[in-house]
Amino acid sequence: MEIYLVGGAVRDKLLGKTVHERDYVVVGASPAELTKLGYRQVGKDFPVFLHPTTNEEYALARTERKAGVGYTGFAIDAAPTVTLEQDLLRRDLTINAIAEREDGSLVDPYHGLRDLEARVLRHVSEAFVEDPLRVLRVARFAARFAEDGFTVAPETLALMRAISAGGELSTLAAERVWQETRKAFATAAPITYLRTLQQAHALQPWLLEFNDSALLDRLEQRLSGLCPTEPMLAYACCVGELDATAGQALATRLRVPNEWEYMAELARHCHYQNLPTTNAEQWMQCIQRADGWRRPERIDYLLQIWRQQGQSQQQGEQFVAAYQAAKAVNARELIAAAKARGEQLHGPAVGDAVDVARLAAITAQLDEPHQ
């Protein structure tokens, strides 16, 4: 039995990046042998085991043979006779098909080291076309490693186009498409993900709303150097540029989480380019739409989105001052002040009075000159 570190852990280690997860492949063993050693089997489609002390994943070396449509249509062979080279051959990209022995030496049968040095994302074999999910994965890797100068090899892009033309992208589950898309929006270059899919003719059928080069140019310019650390906000910035019908269609198709969809709708409805900077009522409406009195973190999110949409630091500071002044309005103080005047405030009238006072506070701040 031989054990090798494989995949992203080896790749990231060679690139000098932090390794977050380690995956291992086991050659020459059976499920019974690993179980006897204390490993716990968790895989359903193929034998994957958790280490008895580290809980890291150990998978038996396996081969895959196309036996149906989509990314699940594979017949798996995880017999002890499967070699390391056979296991690495089924992987998507050469940079992910490097293994490390326990002594630290490398096994690189498909020239992943060469492609790491050349900064190229290249498929391992023609079997790449058997899994449509790989189109999205390559686009995500292009986004993740864009800052490192990686590009997709022309021959790999050609295979991605072949997959797209064959219609198998439509067989993907929405959850898997969203998983890849969400990870792409967590990178510093989410537009690279969309551009790569556009180049691969793969925005249909899942992300067709972004099949517009002018839109991608605009998004890239806005997000360049200002990409939010929160993937939800990067998504909101992009989807906020779509009209309501397109944004809703995209969210429904991808089964986008409610909060992500909400922030995208907020980015669209309260788009900074459409907000007069001196209109207190519209600023008030944006705060209310964000439920900002109860959810101040959404105001922080909205400010980050507005920054992408063109708000200057000075304008942002002015809005924060207005929001804080309005948030400081106290209903009990308003009731007491009314009572001192011989008036009574109760029921809906209290809420109305609070709204009037908040609007006045925002107006006062917007009228205040800021340096």
C-alpha positions in Angstrom: 0.0 0.0 0.0 1.3 3.4 -1.0 -0.1 6.8 0.0 0.4 10.1 -2.0 -0.6 13.7 -1.4 -2.5 14.8 -4.5 -4.4 17.6 -6.1 -4.7 21.2 -4.9 -2.5 20.7 -1.9 0.5 19.8 -4.1 -0.3 22.5 -6.6 -0.7 25.3 -4.0 2.4 24.2 -2.1 4.4 24.4 -5.3 2.9 27.9 -6.0 3.9 29.0 -2.5 0.3 29.4 -1.4 -1.3 28.4 1.8 -2.6 24.9 1.8 -6.0 24.7 3.4 -7.0 21.1 2.7 -5.0 17.9 2.0 -6.3 15.0 0.0 -4.5 11.7 -0.4 -4.8 8.8 -2.8 -4.1 5.3 -1.7 -2.6 2.8 -4.2 -2.7 -1.0 -3.7 -5.3 -1.2 -1.0 -8.8 -2.4 -0.6 -11.7 -0.9 1.5 -11.3 -3.8 4.0 -7.7 -3.1 4.5 -8.3 0.6 5.2 -11.2 -0.2 7.5 -9.0 -2.6 9.5 -6.5 0.2 10.0 -9.2 2.5 11.5 -10.1 4.5 8.5 -13.9 5.4 8.3 -15.5 5.1 4.9 -17.7 8.0 3.8 -17.8 7.8 0.0 -20.9 6.6 -1.7 -20.0 6.7 -5.4 -16.4 5.6 -4.8 -14.4 4.6 -1.7 -13.3 7.6 0.3 -12.1 7.3 3.9 -11.4 9.6 6.8 -8.1 9.2 8.6 -8.6 7.9 12.1 -6.8 10.8 13.8 -6.6 13.7 11.3 -9.9 13.2 9.6 -8.3 14.1 6.3 -9.6 12.4 3.2 -8.0 9.3 1.7 -9.4 8.0 -1.6 -8.6 4.7 -3.2 -6.9 5.1 -6.6 -9.6 4.8 -9.2 -10.4 5.0 -12.9 -13.5 6.4 -14.4 -15.2 5.3 -17.6 -18.0 7.2 -19.2 -21.2 5.2 -18.9 -24.0 7.8 -19.2 -24.7 11.5 -19.6 -23.8 14.4 -17.4 -21.1 14.6 -14.7 -22.5 11.6 -12.7 -22.5 9.2 -15.6 -19.3 7.3 -14.8 -18.4 3.7 -14.0 -15.8 3.6 -11.2 -13.0 1.0 -10.8 -11.2 1.3 -7.4 -9.5 -2.0 -7.4 -6.1 -2.4 -5.7 -4.5 -2.9 -9.2 -5.3 0.7 -10.3 -2.0 2.6 -10.5 -1.2 6.1 -9.5 -0.7 7.1 -13.1 -4.1 5.8 -14.0 -5.7 7.8 -11.1 -3.9 11.0 -12.1 -4.9 10.5 -15.7 -8.6 11.0 -14.9 -8.0 14.4 -13.3 -9.0 17.6 -15.0 -5.9 19.8 -15.3 -2.2 18.9 -15.4 -1.5 21.2 -12.5 -3.9 19.1 -10.4 -2.4 15.8 -11.5 0.9 16.0 -9.6 1.4 13.7 -6.6 3.8 13.9 -3.7 5.3 10.8 -2.1 5.7 10.5 1.7 9.4 11.5 1.3 8.5 14.7 -0.5 9.5 13.7 -4.0 7.1 14.3 -6.8 5.3 12.2 -9.4 4.4 14.2 -12.5 3.5 11.9 -15.4 1.5 14.6 -17.2 3.9 17.6 -17.0 2.0 19.6 -14.4 5.2 21.2 -13.2 5.9 22.5 -16.7 2.5 24.0 -16.9 2.8 25.5 -13.4 5.9 27.3 -14.5 4.3 28.4 -17.8 1.2 29.5 -16.0 -1.1 27.4 -18.2 -4.3 25.6 -17.4 -4.2 22.5 -19.6 -6.4 19.4 -19.6 -4.7 16.1 -18.8 -6.3 13.9 -21.5 -9.1 13.9 -24.0 -11.3 12.3 -21.3 -11.7 15.9 -20.1 -14.8 16.2 -22.4 -16.6 13.4 -20.5 -17.4 15.7 -17.5 -19.3 18.9 -18.3 -18.6 20.3 -14.8 -15.0 20.7 -15.8 -15.9 23.6 -18.0 -17.0 25.6 -14.9 -14.1 24.3 -12.9 -11.5 25.5 -15.5 -13.2 28.9 -15.6 -13.1 29.1 -11.8 -9.4 28.2 -11.8 -8.8 30.9 -14.4 -10.4 33.4 -12.0 -8.6 32.1 -8.9 -5.2 32.2 -10.6 -5.7 35.2 -12.8 -3.5 37.3 -10.5 -0.7 34.7 -11.0 -0.9 35.1 -14.7 -2.5 31.8 -15.6 -4.4 31.4 -18.9 -6.4 28.5 -20.5 -4.5 26.5 -23.1 -6.1 27.0 -26.6 -6.6 23.2 -27.0 -8.3 23.1 -23.6 -10.6 26.0 -24.5 -11.4 24.1 -27.7 -12.5 21.1 -25.7 -14.6 23.4 -23.4 -16.4 24.7 -26.5 -17.0 21.1 -27.7 -18.7 20.3 -24.4 -20.8 23.4 -24.7 -21.8 22.6 -28.2 -22.8 19.1 -27.2 -25.4 20.4 -24.8 -24.2 18.5 -21.7 -24.0 21.7 -19.6 -27.7 21.5 -19.3 -27.4 18.1 -17.5 -25.6 19.7 -14.6 -27.4 20.2 -11.3 -28.1 23.8 -10.3 -26.4 23.1 -7.0 -23.2 22.2 -8.7 -23.3 25.2 -11.0 -23.9 27.5 -8.1 -21.1 25.9 -6.0 -18.6 26.6 -8.8 -20.0 30.1 -9.4 -20.0 31.0 -5.7 -16.3 29.9 -5.4 -15.5 32.1 -8.5 -17.1 35.1 -6.8 -14.8 34.5 -3.8 -11.8 35.1 -6.0 -10.2 38.5 -6.8 -11.2 38.1 -10.5 -14.8 36.9 -10.8 -15.1 38.6 -14.2 -12.4 36.3 -15.4 -14.8 33.4 -14.6 -17.5 34.9 -16.7 -15.2 35.9 -19.5 -13.7 32.4 -19.7 -17.2 30.9 -19.9 -18.0 33.4 -22.6 -14.9 32.4 -24.6 -15.9 28.8 -24.2 -19.5 29.6 -25.4 -20.6 28.2 -22.0 -22.7 31.0 -20.5 -25.7 29.2 -21.9 -27.8 27.8 -20.3 -26.9 28.8 -16.7 -25.4 32.3 -16.9 -26.8 33.6 -20.2 -27.5 37.0 -18.7 -23.8 37.8 -18.7 -23.3 37.0 -22.4 -22.7 40.7 -23.1 -19.1 41.9 -23.7 -20.0 45.5 -23.0 -21.5 44.5 -19.6 -18.4 42.5 -18.7 -16.2 45.4 -19.7 -18.2 47.7 -17.4 -18.2 45.2 -14.5 -14.4 44.6 -14.8 -13.8 48.4 -14.7 -15.9 48.8 -11.6 -14.5 45.8 -9.7 -10.9 46.3 -10.7 -8.9 46.9 -7.5 -12.1 47.2 -5.5 -13.4 43.7 -5.5 -15.2 43.1 -2.1 -13.8 40.4 0.2 -17.3 39.1 0.5 -18.3 36.9 -2.5 -21.9 37.8 -1.9 -21.1 41.5 -2.5 -19.1 40.7 -5.7 -22.1 38.8 -6.9 -24.4 41.7 -5.9 -22.3 44.2 -7.7 -22.5 42.1 -10.9 -26.1 41.1 -10.8 -27.1 44.6 -9.7 -26.2 45.7 -13.3 -28.9 43.5 -14.7 -32.6 44.5 -15.0 -35.0 43.0 -12.4 -36.4 40.4 -14.8 -32.9 39.1 -15.7 -31.7 39.1 -12.1 -34.7 37.2 -10.9 -34.4 34.6 -13.7 -30.7 34.1 -12.8 -31.4 33.7 -9.1 -34.2 31.2 -9.7 -32.2 29.2 -12.2 -29.1 28.9 -9.9 -31.2 28.6 -6.7 -29.2 31.5 -5.2 -29.4 31.9 -1.4 -32.0 34.4 -0.3 -29.6 36.9 1.2 -27.4 36.9 -1.9 -30.5 37.5 -4.0 -31.7 40.2 -1.6 -28.4 42.1 -1.8 -28.3 41.9 -5.6 -31.8 43.4 -5.7 -30.7 46.1 -3.3 -27.7 46.9 -5.5 -30.0 47.2 -8.4 -32.8 49.2 -6.8 -30.4 51.5 -4.9 -27.8 51.8 -7.6 -25.5 54.7 -6.7 -25.5 56.0 -10.3 -29.2 56.6 -10.1 -29.3 58.3 -6.6 -29.2 62.1 -6.4 -26.6 62.7 -3.7 -28.7 65.5 -2.1 -32.1 63.7 -2.1 -32.7 62.7 1.5 -35.9 60.9 0.7 -34.2 58.5 -1.6 -31.4 57.8 0.8 -34.0 57.1 3.5 -35.8 54.7 1.1 -32.5 52.8 0.5 -31.9 52.5 4.3 -35.5 51.2 4.8 -35.2 48.9 1.8 -32.1 47.4 3.4 -33.9 47.1 6.7 -30.9 49.2 7.9 -32.4 50.3 11.2 -32.4 46.7 12.4 -29.7 45.3 10.2 -26.8 47.7 10.3 -24.5 45.2 8.7 -26.5 45.6 5.5 -25.6 49.3 5.5 -21.9 48.3 5.6 -22.6 45.9 2.6 -24.4 48.7 0.7 -21.6 51.1 1.2 -19.2 48.6 -0.2 -21.5 48.0 -3.2 -21.8 51.8 -3.7 -18.1 52.1 -3.7 -18.0 49.7 -6.7 -20.7 51.7 -8.3 -18.8 55.0 -8.1 -19.3 56.5 -4.7 -16.3 58.5 -3.5 -14.9 58.2 0.0 -16.2 61.7 0.9 -19.7 60.8 -0.3 -19.5 57.6 1.7 -18.5 59.4 4.9 -21.4 61.9 4.4 -23.9 59.0 4.0 -22.5 57.3 7.2 -22.9 60.5 9.1 -26.5 60.9 7.9 -27.3 57.2 8.7 -25.9 57.5 12.2 -27.8 60.7 12.9 -31.0 59.2 11.7 -30.4 55.9 13.6 -29.9 58.0 16.8 -33.5 59.2 16.7 -35.2 57.9 19.8 -38.9 57.2 19.9 -39.3 57.7 23.6 -37.7 61.1 23.4 -40.1 62.1 20.7 -43.1 60.9 22.8 -41.8 62.9 25.8 -41.3 66.0 23.7 -44.8 65.7 22.3 -46.2 65.3 25.8 -44.3 68.4 26.9 -46.1 70.3 24.1 -49.5 68.9 25.3 -49.7 66.4 22.5 -50.1 62.6 22.6 -48.2 60.2 20.4 -49.3 56.6 20.2 -49.8 53.8 17.8 -48.9 54.4 14.2 -48.3 58.1 14.9 -45.1 57.1 16.8 -43.7 55.4 13.8 -44.6 58.3 11.6 -42.9 60.8 13.9 -39.8 58.7 14.0 -39.7 58.6 10.2 -40.1 62.4 10.0 -37.3 62.9 12.5 -35.0 60.5 10.7 -35.6 62.2 7.4 -34.9 65.6 9.0 -31.7 64.2 10.4 -30.6 62.9 7.0 -31.5 66.2 5.4 -29.5 68.1 7.9 -26.4 66.0 7.3 -26.7 66.2 3.5 -27.0 70.0 3.8 -23.9 70.1 5.9 -20.8 71.0 3.9 -18.2 68.2 4.0 -14.5 68.6 3.2 
